[in-house]
Amino acid sequence: MEREKQVITLELSPAVQEVLDALEGDTVGHKIARLVYNESRRYLEACEREILELEMKYGMSFEEFQRRLQEGELGDPFSYPLEEDAMRWEDLIAEKAHWLAHLKRIASDARPSPEVNVDDICTLRRDDDYNA
């Protein structure tokens, strides 16, 4: 269900107005949409980096980590470091999905450059990638 566009009034300092005027975009709404899109993308990329750090630390995907943790192959599943990493990893996966959904919703309003495809922002990995 698509929401109707809203008219809002913004109070901007002259400095912010000057920078906003210099940004790419046809209208203030389009410029703000691009800013929101770019910031959401930065959050998504930060999640991806943290997920990659955990994948590198353990040499496996989250699914494999979870399975091996539950089977006791990684040590005591209730040890603080393992439990902390498991919770953080799970949170990052949920956060990644959250930001990706936002990007998909606002992509048409932000009209990013044609070479950017929202579906390509997140890199999909296979289990084979961890054994290389």
Sequence and secondary structure as in RCSB ss.txt:
>XXXX:A:sequence
MEREKQVITLELSPAVQEVLDALEGDTVGHKIARLVYNESRRYLEACEREILELEMKYGMSFEEFQRRLQEGELG
DPFSYPLEEDAMRWEDLIAEKAHWLAHLKRIASDARPSPEVNVDDICTLRRDDDYNA
>XXXX:A:secstr
             HHHHHHHHHSS SSHHHHHHHHHHHHHHHHHHHHHHHHHHHHHHHTS HHHHHHHHHTTTTS
 TTSHHHHHHHHHHHHHHHHHHHHHHHHHHHHHHH   TT  GGGSS    GGGG  
